[in-house]
């Protein structure tokens, strides 16, 4: 027998204050070790009371639902009364017996029994964790203590980068790699093969430009991100390179994480050595949060396990759930939905990682008006925090993290338990019209040399367009392009669709005012669609020859074709009366199955945009609505593309636990999220800094008109201008002070830094670029603590 604890009277008091209390009250490493071992591996707990209490009992279901011989109702009350005068009890775990006090056994039941604790079930790779005894001989990988005297950043003014004093030696990186089991990478930018020098390879460069965007190459590259300017445009993938390729804002090393211990080791090493740390999943990053000069990057892309659980109860939710690893992409979830004949809320872009960055801060989707946003789906998750520890997080366990993780960077999510729903068919209804002829991509100015010629030998006698621009090759195909956060023409969004509208010919009108009256009527009709669970995706573009186009798709869950036609008929008739002769489409019956996807498609781009959440109140008053619409029209007339997503997701739609997270409150009163795209932006290469700054000033002035028209609005920080004014209020609303407080408590070292995230005011990237790129050292600022 092993004696492991003495009485700790405060434990009972803690229980009464925080319920269930398990995550943080195990005050010694011995207690934590027993609890962690039990949570990971216990199948039978033996007790001296087995004849009267129903134990030993079995953890039968893989997500913590117990077999029929589980603890009977009323057991805990009777058991604790019987043990009131007992100081220690034997506890047997896998044949090893411990003497334990009743209060700690009580806590163990909180950890194990679903009636009293959060589900804490790990995938096999999550069981591979860093043990405290492994760190004893290596301070570089020791765990941190966010409550101790060293709970603050005590390094140099700037995070240590390559060439700086204190940068790990080759031997130290090799030692880390050996401890990691060989998953430390030192990748070069993929574009290096396009630049003169020893890495130049014309065949590989041609592949990157022509074939790779239709494969899995970019999705499975360890450092590539889908928005090149945020890195610094130091090694663009281009057939006409200027200058040399440099590592620039790409990370120096990457941990290809396939186990929790990989993440823990990287977190501890970066924190203890004062290195910059970044986290990358799929690379769908429009603000520079997944890259950083000289950083150590944790790549979670290959955390791919999935488990569907048809019936599950946790806190305020009962029903279907799935346990999803952080690296699973939308296309993979869609295939699982077909396999299990169920539906989940997922991103629109096939290669977007679903439960990580997408869900944080919002996560709009085509079922937002029916089932809530991505942030509303998470019931619990597993996370590695800045101290290197692996934690279970629910609305009641580590509740501060549950609140904050959906509103900033507080840890690295490894998996989540999320809601699932009955198979939900979605009917699509397309609508399109334009004024005058016009090339559908507007007034594009092609750099010299990109006029149909190529520096490479032709492929099969043809040159398939130029995929180095933010639209697919114009060769008759239209592959999905997940670097765009909206569905393009013919980009089959894929979730339970009954029709495939493809690239359809818009109705043409000759009067610009009639065109805008039609768009006005469409937007004004949006509440009628969102109130019954529908979501709308629209695009308004300025074309060549001062023409304009409007396209939209109605996403209508759980409707018959007849119901869908009845819903849209008044709008189509109203457009006809205005002089826009659109015809009602033929709609086939939607089915609850889709088609198998493979996640192919996508490449790099240089998209730059801002966004806005439009309050529904702007539709309730005609005068206010007209001012709002005037701001939208002025934006498009100035040459910027406007993409709107209409939904209605109050708490009554989002359900549990939507009132327990830090998603910006504006999402609950918004009727539309809109992206405003700078269609002329082409990155940083070949453009003077003055021109880039002037272009952003002009762009921001236009977006300001929309901000003024929506004073109660906000913005979705995953799709936003990284230079958004007053971003604390715009992205987080009234929650920002609390988020900042939690950030200081959970990450006092500033380890999980990312631009425009809570606490980011304390650091800045020192760089020379015209936009706030990640191509420079991360340094402390003179920010006053507590300032907002």
C-alpha positions, 0 to 999 in steps of 0.5 A: 500500500502507498500512503499518498495524502493527509487531510486538507480541510479546505477541499470541502469548502472548495467543493461548495464554491465550484461545482464540479470542482475537479480541475484545479483543487487537486493541490498536490502532484500526487493527487493530480497523478492519481486523478490523471491516471484514473481519467486516462486508464481506469476501467474498474474502481474497487471499493470496500462497499461493493456489495451495497453500492453497486461498485465495482463499476465500469467506464463502459461507454467511450465518452463516459456513459456507464454500464448498468451496474453503475452507481445507484441513485442516492449512493453518494449521499449515503456513502459520505454519511457512512464515511464521516468518521473514517480517515482513510480508505483503500483505493485500488486502481489497476491492481495498485492499492492506495490509502486515501482519505474519503474527501479525495475519494469523493473528488475521484468520483467527481472526476469519474462519474458522469453525474458529477463531472465533465466527460473527460475521454481522450483519444489514444494520442491524447493519452500520450502526455508529458510526465513531470518526472520527464522534466526533472533533468531538463529545465527547458521542458519544465512545466510552468506555474501561472500562480507562482513567483515566476508567473511573468515574462522575464526575458529580454525586451524582444522574444529571442530569434535566430542569431540572437544571444540565447537562441538554442544551439543546433545540439539543443534543437537536436535534443528537443527533436529527440525528446519529441520523437523526431517530429521537429521540422525546419521547412523552407517556404514552398516558393523558394523553388521559384527564385534564382539560387540553389533551390530553384526548380522550374518544374516544381515552381510550375507545379505550385502555380498550376497543379498544386492549387487543385491538390492537397499540397497547400493544405498539408504544407507545414508553414504555408498560409493562405494570405501571403502579405501577412507573412511579409511577401518574402517568398511569394509563389510567382513565375516572375520573382523579384529579389531573393526568397527569405524565411521572412515571417515564416517560422524557423521550426515546426513541431508536427504535433500528433500527440499531446506531449508534442504540444506540451514539449513545444509550449514548455520549450518556447516559454522557458527559452523565451521564444516566439510561439505560433499555432497553425492548423490549416493555414486559413489565416487572414491576419497573420496569427499562424505565422511569425518570424523566427518562431517555433510553430505547433502544427496541429493539422494531423490531429485527425480522430473522430467519434460519433456518439448517438446519445449523450448528456452533458450539463445542459445538453442531451442528444447527438454529439461528436468528439472531433480532433483539432485537425479535422477539416470541413470536408472530412466532417462532411464525409462523416456526416454522410457515414453516420447520417447526421448533420453538424455545423461546419465551415463553408470552405472544405479545408478549413479546420472546423473546431479551432480557429473557425469556431473561436469568435463566431464561426458563421455557417449555412446552418447558423439560423437553425443550429447556431454558429460554430462557437455555439456547438462546443460542449467541452474541449481538451486544451494545453494551456500556457503552463504546459498542462493538459486540461479538460474544459467545460462550462463548469470545469475550468469555466474561465477557459470555457468562456475565454477560449471562444474569444481569444488565444488562451491555449491549444485545443486538441479536441472538442465534444460538439453538437450533432443533429438529425440529417438535415437536407438543405435546399439551395435557391440561386438568384442573379442579376446585373446591370450592363455587360462586364467582365465578372472580376472587375477592372483587374490590372495585370502586372507586366508579363502576365498577359497569357504568356508563361516562363515555363513550358506549356502543360499538354499544349495549353497554359491553364491560366494564372492561379497566382491571383485570388481567383481560380484558373480560367480554363473551364474548371472552377475548383473550390478555393478555400482561401476565400471565406465565401462560396464562389459561383459554382463552389458547391458548399456541400452540406445537404444540398439538393441542387447544384446551381453552377455558374449561371447566367444572370438576368441583365437590366439596363438601368443602374437605379433599377439594379440597386432597387433590386438589391435593396429589396433583396436585403430588406427581405432577409429577415423573412428568410432567417427567421425560419432558419435560412441563411443567405450568401450574396455578393455585389461586385463592380465590374468592368465598364462601370457595370455591377453584378449581384448574386445570391444563394438561399440556403433553406434547411428542412424545407420541401421544394414547394415550401422553398418556392413559396418563401422566395416567390414574393421576392422574385415577383417584386423584382419583376415589378421593378423591371428585373425579369427573374424567373422562379428556378426549378428546385429538386428535392433535397436529400440528406446525403451529399457526395464523398469529398477529398479536400483537394483545392486551394492555394495562396492569395493576397486577399485584404478585407474588413468586415462588419456585423450589421445589427438587425435593428438597422432593418427595423426602421426604414430611415436607418435601413436606407442609410445603411444601404446607402453605405453599402452601395457607396462601398461597391461604387468605390470599387470594393466587393461586398459579400454578405451573409444573412442569419439570425442567431439569438440565444434561443437559436444557439441554445446551450451553452451560448450564454457562457462563452465570450463570443461577441454579443453583437453576434446575437443581435446581428442580421448580417456579417459582411466582408468588404474586399479590396479587389485591387490589392495585390500584396506587397511585392512590386508596390511601394510602401506609400502606395500600399498605405494610401490604398489602405487609407482609402479603403478604411475611409469607405469602411468607416461609412459602414461603421458609422451606419452601424454604431451598435455593430461589431466585427468577426475577428477571423475575417477582419482588417488587422488594423481595425480601429478600436478593435477591442470593442469591435471584436469582443464588445463588453467582454474585453475587460474580463477576457484581458483579466483571464489572459493575465491569469492564464498566460502571464508570460504572453506566450500565446500572442497573436495580433488583435487578441486580448492582451496583444497590446503588450507586444508588437512586431517590429517591421518595416512593411507597409502593412502590419506583417509578422516579418520582424521580432516580437517585442514588448511595448510601453503598454500600461497594464490594465489599459483597454 
